Amino acid sequence: MATRPPVSLPKLSRRSRILLIIAAVIVLALLLGARLLDTYVDWLWFGEVGAREVFTTQVVTRIILFFAVGLLVGGALAVSLMIAYRTRPVFVPISGADDPLARYRSAIVARIRLFGVGIPVLTGLIAGLSAQSDWQVVQLVLNGTSFGQTDPEFGKDVGFYAFDLPFINWLLGWLFITVVISFFGALISHYVFGGIRLAGKGGQLAGPTRAQLAITVGLFVLLKAVEYFFDRYNLLLSDRAYPLFIGATYTDLNAVLPAKLILLCISVICAIAFFAGAFLRNLQLPAIALVLLILSSILVGVAWPAILDQFSVKPNANEREATSIQRNMDATRRAYGLTDVQYQPYAGKSDATPEQIKSDNGTMSNIRLLDPNILSDTFTQRVGRENFYGFPAKLDIDRYTVGGVAQDYIVAAKEIKTEGLTGNQTSWINKHLVYTHGNGFVVAPANTIDRAVKDANSDGGYPIATTSDTQNPSGAGSAAPGQTGIEVKEPRIYYGELSAAESDYAIVGGTSGNAPGEYDTATDRYTYKGSGGVPIDNWFNRLAFAAEYGERNILFSDAIGDNSKIMYNRDPRDRVSKIAPWLTLDGDPYPAVVDGKIQWIIDGYTTLNNFPYAQQTQLGAATNDSLNGVARQANSSINYIRNSVKATVDAFNGSVKLYSIDDKEPVLNAWEKVFPGLVKPSSEISPDLRAHFRYPEDLFKIQRELLSRYHVSNPQEFYSQQAFWSVPQDPTAEGGSNPAAAGAANQPGYYVLADTPGQTKPTFQLTSSLTGLQRQYLASWMSVSSDPADYGKIRVLQLPSAATGATQVDGPVQVQNRFQSDSRVAQDRTLFNNPNVTPIYGNLITLPVADGFLYVEPVYIRQRNQNSYPQLARVLVSYGPKVGYGATLQEALDQVFGAGTGEATTTPPQAGQPTSPTTPTTTPTTTPPNTGGGNAALDRAVADIQSAIAKLKAAQQSGNFTDQGAALAALDAAAKAYEAAKTAAPGTSTPPPSTQPGG
C-alpha cells in the first residue's frame, strides 16, 4: 500500500519569526528578571552581614543540581527518543484514508530537531528546577559525620540513616522518574512512527521497539531490586504501629524484612528475563517474569505480613512488640534529649503552715504577677510615649541582677511601629527616612506592681516599668522615682520583631543637604553611624532597589545621597533564617542587654526525620498552645531535635552571630563542614551572653509532649498506656476551663525564678504541669533549668499514682474551676462583667512549695474603650482545697495560710527600690477610728479615711476599677498617716481601729 504524502504545515515568514523571537525574549526577561533582581538584592544583603559564602554555596549547589538532574532526565529522554526515531520502520502502513497519525508524523519529521531537542530540554528544565530545592540533602551526604551510635537491628551508625539513606532514597526517586519518562517517550515515539501497531489481533511490535521497551522495563525492575535492598533500612522508620510507636514491628522484622530479600532476588531474575526478552521474538518470558513479580509482591510482600500480624501479633501484641517498643523508647529518649531526666517523688500535700511557706523564700519572694502575654498594650500606653513606638503582641521574660539581687523581669524593646503612623507621618519620606528606628529597652520586675509606689499618674495595678533610651541610658527617671533600669550604651533599635513586613525598609545615614534626619527625640534628629545596611549612594543600586520595591522615589529622591544605606530583612528571625536555612528556629525571639548592647537572641534547632526507631512528632501540633504573638512552626514531621545553636542579632547594626551550644552535635558538625566558620564554638560565648540564655520554649513543648509517654520504662506498661500523662489545657484561654471543649489550646510553659526541691538557690527555669491521661488531676510537674551551671537539666516531680490510693492533687483546670466558683469571685463577677469592664485571667502558674503545689493567677481588668489597657485588679491563690482572693498577692496568701504569710513574698531591698515591692493595699474593712484626743494630725487622718471609704463605695457601685484603685490608694495613705500621727503623739488616748465589715 502506498504511503500517504506528508502534510506540510504553513511556514512562518521571516518577519513573523523575528517577532516571535522578540516576544520569547521579553517573556524570558520578565520571568528571569525578577529572579535575577532578587538574587542581586540577596547578594548585597549577604555581603552586609558577612555571610556571602553561604549565599554562593547555596547558589552553586543549586546550579549543579539543576544541570545534573536536568541532564540526567532530559538526556535520558533525548537518547530514548533518538533510538526510537532511528529504529522506526522504513515503511509505515496507513490504517486508513483518515489516519490521524499521519499528520503528526509529518509535522515531527519536518521539525525533527525542534521536537528531538525541545522536548528533552523542556523536560530537563522542569526536572532541574524541581531537584535544585533539595540542595540540603546533597550537602549532608557529602559532609555527613558519625553519631557514635548504632541501630539495634543492622548495627549501622545512625549517621547512615541521617545523611546517606535520605540521599539514596532521593537518588532512586529520580532514577525511577528518569526510566519512566524514557519509557513513555519511547512508547509514544514508536507508536507515532509505526513501531507499535494496534491494528490486527493483539497488535504488533517491531523488533527494535520490543528491544528498547524491554530493556527500559528491565532497568526499572533492576532499580526496584536496589530499592528493596535499601527498604530494609527504611523499615526502622515503619509507621505500622503508629501512633503507639515508630520503628520496625514484630511483623516487619519477621515477615516484611525477609520478604524484601525474597523480592530483591525475584526482581533481579525478572530484570534478567526482560533483558533476555529484548533479543527474543516474543515477550512470553518477560511477561511470565512480570506476573511472577506482581504475584510475589502481593503474596510475599502484602498477604503474608498481614496474616502474621492478624493471627499471631495482635492477639499477643504486648509480648510480641515488647522488643520493638523497648527499642523505640531508647531511641526516642536519645533523639529528643530525654536520657538524663531527673525523676523525684513528690508528696503533693494539701496543707502547710505559715512557717513552712516562709521557709521557701527562694520561690515565694519571686512569684510572678505580670503576664507577658497580656501586657503589651499596657506597655504601649504607659511607656510607649509617641504614637509610632510599639511593642510585640507578646512581651518576654528574662532575669537580671540589679543592686546585687537576681530577679526576673518582663522585658521588651520599644520598636518603631510604622502601623502607628498617622496623617503626614505616613508619607514616603517620613515612613522610610524619618521614623526609622525604635528607642529604648524596657524592663519591669515580674513580681512587682505599683501599689507600693504612688504618684499622680498611677492608680495601682500596673508594672513598674523603666526605660533605658537616649534620654535615660540607665533607665533612671523614666518610671517611678528611685527605680533603676538596665544600663544600655546604644538604645536605638533598627532591627526588631515589628519590622517583619517586606516593605518595612529604612533608608539611613544620608549626609546630603536634603536628608530630613531621623527622628530621635522631640528636639533632636539623628544620622545613623552604624555598620548596618546596604550602600544605596550609587545609581545602579538605587535603580535595583527602586525596581525591587516598586518605588520610584528611591531613584529620584534628593534626600538620598552620600553615605545613604538601605536596611531591609530587619526581622531578627528572618535574618537568622536566611543565613542558616538549615536551622529550625524557635518561634519566640527575645531581647537582652549584653555588654551594654541590645541583642535579639534566637534559638536554632537541628532536626531530622529519620532517626531509627525514634518517635515521629508533628512540629506544629506539638508546639501549638494558647500563647499569642509567637511564630507558629510548620507542621512538619521530625524525630530528632537539638537546640544546637544560639543566634544573636544586634538591634542597632543588624549583625548576626551564631554560637554552638553543643560542639559535638553530629548534624551541626555536618553543616559546619558545609559552611566553615559560620558557627562560632561555644568557647566564644561571653559570660554576659550566656547569663541570658533561656531554655527554648518550642523544644520544651516537644519534650513535654514526649515525656508524658516516655517516662514509662516498661514495654508492657507502655503498651497499656495506663501510666501516660497529658499536657493540660490552658484553663485561662477560651474554652480551656471546660475539659470537654473541642480544640482548647494547651497550657504553655512558664518561665519562673524559683528553687525546686533539691536546689539550694532560685534559678531561672521553664516549667509546666502534667496531668493524668485524659484526666484533670495533677500527675507530675516538669521544669528545665536555664541557669548556666546546669543549663538544660530536666527535673520531674512525680506525684503518687492514683492506683496507690494517694489523694489526688487538683490540676490547672480543676483549680481554675474552683477559682471561678469561689463565692468572693462570684460576688465580684457582676463587677467584672459590667458593660464597661472586661476581665482577663492571667497565666495560672504552678509552683512546688512546702511539699505541695501553690497555684497563683493574676486577674486583670480592661475598660471597654479603644485606648484602654489591662490593669491588675486581683490575685487568686490556691493551695490544696483553700482559695485566696485579694487585691494583692500578700492578702491572698494570708487568707490561705494565715496572717503574716504574705511577708514571704517580700524581696530583699534593692538600691532605690521599696522594701516591699508588692505591699498589700489596705482593703475596705476598716471603720474610721475615734481619735478623742484633739490631735489635729489624727483628726485630719480620720477625715481622710472617711473620705476614701466614701469614694471606694461609690467606685464599687459604679464598677469603675480605676476609681476603685485610686480610692484604695488614698485609703492606704490615710491609714499610714493615722498610724504615723498616733506614734508622734504618744500621750493621746486613741482606741484602736475596729475591723468590722465595711464597703
GIWOBEL-V98922 format. One record per residue. N is the residue number from 0. OMEGA is omega in degrees with one decimal (* if undefined). Layout:
N:OMEGA + N:OMEGA
This chain:
0:-178.6 + 1:177.9 + 2:-179.7 + 3:-179.5 + 4:-178.9 + 5:177.4 + 6:-177.6 + 7:176.9 + 8:179.8 + 9:-179.8 + 10:179.6 + 11:175.9 + 12:-179.6 + 13:-179.9 + 14:179.2 + 15:178.8 + 16:179.0 + 17:179.9 + 18:177.7 + 19:178.3 + 20:179.3 + 21:178.9 + 22:179.2 + 23:178.4 + 24:179.6 + 25:179.2 + 26:179.1 + 27:178.7 + 28:178.9 + 29:-179.0 + 30:-176.4 + 31:-175.7 + 32:-179.8 + 33:178.7 + 34:179.0 + 35:178.2 + 36:177.3 + 37:179.9 + 38:179.5 + 39:178.8 + 40:176.7 + 41:179.4 + 42:176.8 + 43:-177.8 + 44:177.9 + 45:174.2 + 46:179.1 + 47:-175.9 + 48:176.3 + 49:-177.9 + 50:-177.2 + 51:177.4 + 52:175.0 + 53:179.9 + 54:-176.8 + 55:178.6 + 56:177.9 + 57:-176.0 + 58:-178.1 + 59:179.5 + 60:178.8 + 61:-179.6 + 62:179.7 + 63:178.6 + 64:179.5 + 65:-177.6 + 66:-177.8 + 67:-178.8 + 68:177.5 + 69:177.6 + 70:179.4 + 71:-176.0 + 72:-179.2 + 73:179.6 + 74:178.5 + 75:177.8 + 76:179.2 + 77:178.6 + 78:-179.6 + 79:178.5 + 80:-179.0 + 81:178.4 + 82:179.9 + 83:-178.5 + 84:-176.1 + 85:179.2 + 86:179.9 + 87:177.5 + 88:-179.9 + 89:177.9 + 90:-178.9 + 91:177.7 + 92:178.8 + 93:-175.1 + 94:-179.1 + 95:-178.2 + 96:-178.3 + 97:178.9 + 98:-176.0 + 99:-177.6 + 100:-176.7 + 101:-179.2 + 102:-178.5 + 103:177.6 + 104:-179.3 + 105:-179.4 + 106:-179.4 + 107:-179.8 + 108:180.0 + 109:-179.1 + 110:-174.0 + 111:179.7 + 112:179.8 + 113:-179.1 + 114:-176.4 + 115:179.8 + 116:-174.6 + 117:-178.2 + 118:176.9 + 119:179.6 + 120:179.0 + 121:178.1 + 122:178.6 + 123:177.6 + 124:-179.6 + 125:179.8 + 126:179.9 + 127:178.1 + 128:178.7 + 129:-174.4 + 130:-173.1 + 131:178.7 + 132:-179.7 + 133:-176.1 + 134:-178.5 + 135:178.8 + 136:-178.6 + 137:-179.3 + 138:-179.4 + 139:179.2 + 140:178.9 + 141:-173.2 + 142:-177.7 + 143:-179.0 + 144:179.9 + 145:175.2 + 146:-174.4 + 147:177.8 + 148:-179.6 + 149:178.2 + 150:-174.1 + 151:-176.1 + 152:-176.4 + 153:179.6 + 154:179.5 + 155:179.3 + 156:-179.3 + 157:177.5 + 158:176.1 + 159:-179.7 + 160:-176.8 + 161:-170.9 + 162:-173.2 + 163:-174.4 + 164:176.5 + 165:178.7 + 166:179.4 + 167:178.0 + 168:178.5 + 169:-178.5 + 170:177.6 + 171:177.7 + 172:179.6 + 173:176.4 + 174:175.6 + 175:178.9 + 176:-179.3 + 177:-178.4 + 178:-179.2 + 179:179.1 + 180:178.6 + 181:179.4 + 182:-177.9 + 183:174.5 + 184:177.8 + 185:-178.7 + 186:-179.0 + 187:-179.2 + 188:179.7 + 189:178.7 + 190:-179.2 + 191:-175.4 + 192:171.2 + 193:177.9 + 194:175.8 + 195:179.2 + 196:-178.0 + 197:-179.5 + 198:178.5 + 199:-177.1 + 200:178.0 + 201:-179.6 + 202:-177.4 + 203:175.5 + 204:173.9 + 205:-178.3 + 206:178.2 + 207:179.3 + 208:180.0 + 209:-178.7 + 210:-177.4 + 211:-177.7 + 212:179.8 + 213:178.6 + 214:179.7 + 215:177.6 + 216:177.7 + 217:176.4 + 218:178.9 + 219:-179.0 + 220:177.4 + 221:174.8 + 222:178.6 + 223:176.7 + 224:177.1 + 225:179.5 + 226:177.9 + 227:180.0 + 228:-177.4 + 229:175.2 + 230:177.3 + 231:179.5 + 232:177.7 + 233:178.0 + 234:180.0 + 235:174.2 + 236:-177.0 + 237:177.2 + 238:-178.4 + 239:-177.5 + 240:179.8 + 241:13.1 + 242:-177.8 + 243:176.7 + 244:176.9 + 245:178.2 + 246:-178.5 + 247:179.5 + 248:175.5 + 249:179.2 + 250:179.3 + 251:-175.6 + 252:-172.6 + 253:178.5 + 254:-175.2 + 255:-179.1 + 256:174.4 + 257:-179.9 + 258:178.8 + 259:179.8 + 260:178.1 + 261:-179.2 + 262:176.0 + 263:-179.4 + 264:179.5 + 265:179.8 + 266:178.4 + 267:178.5 + 268:179.9 + 269:178.7 + 270:177.8 + 271:179.1 + 272:178.4 + 273:177.8 + 274:177.8 + 275:-179.8 + 276:178.7 + 277:-176.6 + 278:176.9 + 279:-176.8 + 280:178.4 + 281:-176.5 + 282:-177.8 + 283:-179.1 + 284:176.2 + 285:-179.4 + 286:177.7 + 287:179.7 + 288:-180.0 + 289:178.4 + 290:177.9 + 291:-179.1 + 292:-178.9 + 293:-179.5 + 294:-179.8 + 295:177.2 + 296:-179.5 + 297:-174.0 + 298:-175.3 + 299:-174.2 + 300:-175.5 + 301:-172.3 + 302:-177.1 + 303:175.5 + 304:-179.5 + 305:179.3 + 306:179.7 + 307:-178.4 + 308:-174.5 + 309:-170.2 + 310:-179.2 + 311:-173.7 + 312:-173.6 + 313:177.9 + 314:-178.0 + 315:-170.5 + 316:-177.1 + 317:177.2 + 318:-177.3 + 319:-174.1 + 320:-175.6 + 321:-179.4 + 322:-179.8 + 323:178.7 + 324:178.2 + 325:176.6 + 326:179.2 + 327:-179.7 + 328:-179.5 + 329:-177.6 + 330:-178.5 + 331:178.7 + 332:177.8 + 333:-173.8 + 334:-176.1 + 335:177.0 + 336:-178.1 + 337:-176.7 + 338:-174.7 + 339:179.3 + 340:179.2 + 341:178.4 + 342:-177.3 + 343:176.7 + 344:-177.2 + 345:-171.9 + 346:-176.5 + 347:-178.7 + 348:-178.5 + 349:176.8 + 350:-179.8 + 351:178.4 + 352:176.5 + 353:-179.7 + 354:178.1 + 355:178.6 + 356:-178.5 + 357:-178.8 + 358:178.7 + 359:-171.1 + 360:-176.9 + 361:177.7 + 362:-174.4 + 363:-177.1 + 364:-178.6 + 365:-179.5 + 366:-174.8 + 367:177.0 + 368:-174.3 + 369:179.4 + 370:-176.8 + 371:179.5 + 372:-175.7 + 373:-162.6 + 374:-179.0 + 375:179.9 + 376:177.5 + 377:176.8 + 378:-177.7 + 379:-175.9 + 380:-172.5 + 381:-179.4 + 382:-178.7 + 383:-178.4 + 384:-172.7 + 385:-175.1 + 386:-176.8 + 387:172.4 + 388:-179.7 + 389:-178.6 + 390:175.6 + 391:-179.4 + 392:177.0 + 393:174.9 + 394:-174.9 + 395:179.3 + 396:176.5 + 397:179.6 + 398:178.5 + 399:174.1 + 400:-179.1 + 401:-178.9 + 402:178.7 + 403:-178.0 + 404:176.8 + 405:-177.3 + 406:175.3 + 407:-174.9 + 408:162.4 + 409:-175.6 + 410:178.6 + 411:172.4 + 412:179.2 + 413:-170.6 + 414:171.5 + 415:-178.2 + 416:-175.0 + 417:177.2 + 418:-180.0 + 419:178.8 + 420:-178.0 + 421:176.6 + 422:-178.2 + 423:176.4 + 424:-176.3 + 425:177.0 + 426:-174.7 + 427:-178.5 + 428:-178.9 + 429:-175.1 + 430:-171.9 + 431:-178.0 + 432:-177.8 + 433:-179.4 + 434:-169.6 + 435:-170.8 + 436:173.0 + 437:-172.6 + 438:170.3 + 439:175.0 + 440:-172.4 + 441:176.6 + 442:174.9 + 443:178.4 + 444:-171.9 + 445:-178.5 + 446:-170.7 + 447:167.7 + 448:-168.9 + 449:179.5 + 450:178.0 + 451:-178.3 + 452:-175.2 + 453:171.3 + 454:-174.4 + 455:-175.2 + 456:-174.9 + 457:176.6 + 458:172.2 + 459:175.7 + 460:-176.7 + 461:176.0 + 462:172.6 + 463:-172.8 + 464:173.9 + 465:-176.8 + 466:172.7 + 467:-177.8 + 468:-176.1 + 469:177.1 + 470:-176.2 + 471:-177.2 + 472:-180.0 + 473:179.4 + 474:-176.7 + 475:175.7 + 476:-177.4 + 477:176.3 + 478:-178.7 + 479:-179.4 + 480:177.9 + 481:-179.6 + 482:-179.4 + 483:179.5 + 484:179.7 + 485:-176.5 + 486:-180.0 + 487:-179.1 + 488:179.6 + 489:-174.3 + 490:-178.4 + 491:-173.2 + 492:178.2 + 493:-176.7 + 494:-177.1 + 495:-174.6 + 496:-179.2 + 497:-179.4 + 498:-175.0 + 499:-176.9 + 500:-179.1 + 501:-177.7 + 502:-176.8 + 503:178.0 + 504:178.4 + 505:176.9 + 506:-169.5 + 507:169.5 + 508:-177.9 + 509:-180.0 + 510:178.2 + 511:-177.5 + 512:-178.6 + 513:178.7 + 514:-174.3 + 515:-175.1 + 516:-177.1 + 517:178.6 + 518:179.0 + 519:172.7 + 520:-179.7 + 521:-176.4 + 522:-172.9 + 523:170.2 + 524:-172.6 + 525:173.3 + 526:-174.6 + 527:-179.0 + 528:-178.6 + 529:-176.3 + 530:-177.6 + 531:176.3 + 532:179.3 + 533:-179.5 + 534:179.7 + 535:-177.5 + 536:172.9 + 537:-171.4 + 538:-178.5 + 539:179.1 + 540:177.8 + 541:177.9 + 542:-179.2 + 543:-177.6 + 544:174.3 + 545:177.4 + 546:-178.4 + 547:-177.1 + 548:-179.7 + 549:-175.0 + 550:-177.6 + 551:-179.9 + 552:178.0 + 553:-177.6 + 554:-169.9 + 555:-175.7 + 556:176.0 + 557:179.6 + 558:177.6 + 559:-177.2 + 560:-177.7 + 561:176.0 + 562:177.9 + 563:178.1 + 564:178.6 + 565:177.8 + 566:177.7 + 567:-170.1 + 568:-170.6 + 569:176.2 + 570:-176.7 + 571:-178.8 + 572:178.6 + 573:-178.9 + 574:179.6 + 575:-179.2 + 576:-179.7 + 577:-179.0 + 578:-178.0 + 579:-177.7 + 580:179.7 + 581:177.6 + 582:166.1 + 583:-172.0 + 584:175.2 + 585:-174.5 + 586:-173.2 + 587:170.8 + 588:178.8 + 589:-179.4 + 590:176.7 + 591:175.1 + 592:-177.4 + 593:-178.1 + 594:175.2 + 595:-179.2 + 596:177.7 + 597:-179.9 + 598:169.8 + 599:179.4 + 600:-178.3 + 601:178.2 + 602:178.8 + 603:-178.7 + 604:165.4 + 605:-174.5 + 606:172.7 + 607:171.8 + 608:-177.4 + 609:172.0 + 610:-171.8 + 611:176.6 + 612:-178.0 + 613:-176.1 + 614:176.4 + 615:179.2 + 616:174.2 + 617:-170.6 + 618:-177.8 + 619:-177.6 + 620:-176.5 + 621:-176.2 + 622:-178.3 + 623:176.9 + 624:-172.5 + 625:-178.2 + 626:173.9 + 627:172.5 + 628:175.4 + 629:179.0 + 630:179.8 + 631:179.0 + 632:172.4 + 633:-175.4 + 634:177.1 + 635:-177.5 + 636:177.6 + 637:171.2 + 638:173.3 + 639:178.8 + 640:173.8 + 641:171.4 + 642:-170.2 + 643:-173.8 + 644:167.0 + 645:-179.5 + 646:174.5 + 647:175.0 + 648:179.8 + 649:-176.0 + 650:-177.8 + 651:-175.9 + 652:174.4 + 653:-179.2 + 654:-177.0 + 655:176.5 + 656:177.8 + 657:179.8 + 658:177.2 + 659:174.2 + 660:177.7 + 661:-175.0 + 662:-177.7 + 663:-178.4 + 664:-170.2 + 665:-177.9 + 666:176.1 + 667:179.1 + 668:177.6 + 669:-180.0 + 670:175.5 + 671:174.1 + 672:177.4 + 673:-178.1 + 674:-176.7 + 675:175.7 + 676:-178.4 + 677:-179.2 + 678:179.5 + 679:179.5 + 680:-177.5 + 681:179.7 + 682:179.9 + 683:176.9 + 684:-179.5 + 685:178.4 + 686:-179.9 + 687:177.5 + 688:-178.9 + 689:-179.6 + 690:-179.0 + 691:174.3 + 692:173.7 + 693:172.2 + 694:-169.2 + 695:-174.1 + 696:-176.6 + 697:176.6 + 698:178.5 + 699:-179.2 + 700:178.6 + 701:179.7 + 702:177.8 + 703:179.9 + 704:-178.6 + 705:-179.4 + 706:178.0 + 707:177.1 + 708:-169.9 + 709:165.5 + 710:178.7 + 711:-175.6 + 712:-177.4 + 713:-177.6 + 714:180.0 + 715:177.6 + 716:176.8 + 717:-179.3 + 718:-179.2 + 719:176.1 + 720:-174.7 + 721:-179.1 + 722:179.8 + 723:175.6 + 724:176.7 + 725:171.5 + 726:-175.0 + 727:170.8 + 728:176.0 + 729:-175.1 + 730:179.6 + 731:177.6 + 732:-178.2 + 733:-179.2 + 734:-175.3 + 735:-180.0 + 736:177.2 + 737:-176.4 + 738:-177.3 + 739:-177.1 + 740:179.9 + 741:175.0 + 742:178.0 + 743:-174.4 + 744:176.6 + 745:173.3 + 746:179.6 + 747:170.1 + 748:-177.0 + 749:173.1 + 750:176.9 + 751:170.6 + 752:-172.7 + 753:172.1 + 754:179.2 + 755:179.5 + 756:-177.9 + 757:177.8 + 758:-177.3 + 759:179.5 + 760:178.8 + 761:176.1 + 762:178.9 + 763:-172.4 + 764:178.8 + 765:-168.9 + 766:176.3 + 767:171.1 + 768:172.0 + 769:-176.9 + 770:174.9 + 771:-176.1 + 772:-179.3 + 773:175.0 + 774:-175.7 + 775:179.8 + 776:-176.0 + 777:179.3 + 778:-178.9 + 779:177.9 + 780:-171.3 + 781:174.7 + 782:176.2 + 783:-174.9 + 784:171.0 + 785:-179.6 + 786:-178.1 + 787:-176.5 + 788:178.6 + 789:-178.2 + 790:176.9 + 791:179.3 + 792:-178.8 + 793:178.0 + 794:179.4 + 795:172.2 + 796:-172.1 + 797:-179.3 + 798:177.6 + 799:-179.6 + 800:177.8 + 801:-179.0 + 802:-179.5 + 803:-178.8 + 804:-180.0 + 805:177.7 + 806:-178.7 + 807:177.3 + 808:-178.2 + 809:176.6 + 810:-174.6 + 811:-178.4 + 812:179.2 + 813:178.7 + 814:178.8 + 815:177.1 + 816:177.6 + 817:176.9 + 818:-172.9 + 819:178.0 + 820:177.7 + 821:-175.1 + 822:180.0 + 823:176.7 + 824:178.5 + 825:178.7 + 826:179.8 + 827:-174.6 + 828:176.7 + 829:177.6 + 830:-178.8 + 831:-172.6 + 832:176.4 + 833:-172.4 + 834:-175.1 + 835:-172.8 + 836:174.2 + 837:176.5 + 838:178.3 + 839:179.0 + 840:-179.0 + 841:-175.3 + 842:177.4 + 843:-174.2 + 844:178.1 + 845:-176.7 + 846:174.7 + 847:-177.8 + 848:173.2 + 849:178.3 + 850:174.2 + 851:-179.1 + 852:177.8 + 853:176.2 + 854:179.2 + 855:179.1 + 856:173.9 + 857:176.9 + 858:-179.0 + 859:171.1 + 860:-179.8 + 861:176.0 + 862:-177.6 + 863:172.7 + 864:-168.1 + 865:-173.7 + 866:-179.3 + 867:178.8 + 868:-172.9 + 869:179.2 + 870:178.8 + 871:-176.5 + 872:-176.8 + 873:174.6 + 874:177.1 + 875:-179.5 + 876:176.2 + 877:173.6 + 878:-173.4 + 879:-178.5 + 880:-173.8 + 881:179.2 + 882:173.0 + 883:-175.4 + 884:-176.8 + 885:178.8 + 886:179.6 + 887:177.6 + 888:-179.3 + 889:180.0 + 890:179.3 + 891:178.2 + 892:178.5 + 893:179.6 + 894:-177.4 + 895:-170.8 + 896:-177.4 + 897:-176.0 + 898:176.8 + 899:-179.7 + 900:-179.2 + 901:178.2 + 902:-180.0 + 903:-179.1 + 904:-178.9 + 905:178.8 + 906:175.1 + 907:-178.0 + 908:176.2 + 909:-178.3 + 910:175.2 + 911:-178.3 + 912:179.3 + 913:-178.6 + 914:179.4 + 915:-175.9 + 916:178.7 + 917:179.9 + 918:-175.8 + 919:175.7 + 920:179.2 + 921:-179.0 + 922:-175.6 + 923:178.8 + 924:-176.7 + 925:174.6 + 926:-175.6 + 927:-179.1 + 928:175.2 + 929:-175.5 + 930:176.8 + 931:-174.3 + 932:178.9 + 933:178.7 + 934:-174.8 + 935:-179.3 + 936:178.5 + 937:179.1 + 938:-180.0 + 939:179.1 + 940:178.6 + 941:178.8 + 942:179.2 + 943:178.6 + 944:179.5 + 945:178.9 + 946:-178.9 + 947:179.2 + 948:178.1 + 949:178.8 + 950:-179.3 + 951:178.2 + 952:179.8 + 953:179.5 + 954:178.3 + 955:-179.5 + 956:-179.1 + 957:-179.1 + 958:-178.7 + 959:-178.5 + 960:177.6 + 961:177.8 + 962:178.8 + 963:177.6 + 964:178.5 + 965:179.7 + 966:176.6 + 967:178.4 + 968:178.8 + 969:178.1 + 970:177.9 + 971:-179.3 + 972:-179.8 + 973:178.8 + 974:177.7 + 975:177.7 + 976:177.7 + 977:179.8 + 978:179.9 + 979:-179.6 + 980:179.8 + 981:178.7 + 982:-179.0 + 983:-179.1 + 984:-174.1 + 985:-178.8 + 986:-177.7 + 987:178.4 + 988:-175.5 + 989:176.2 + 990:180.0 + 991:178.4 + 992:176.6 + 993:-179.1 + 994:177.0 + 995:179.0 + 996:178.2 + 997:177.3 + 998:*
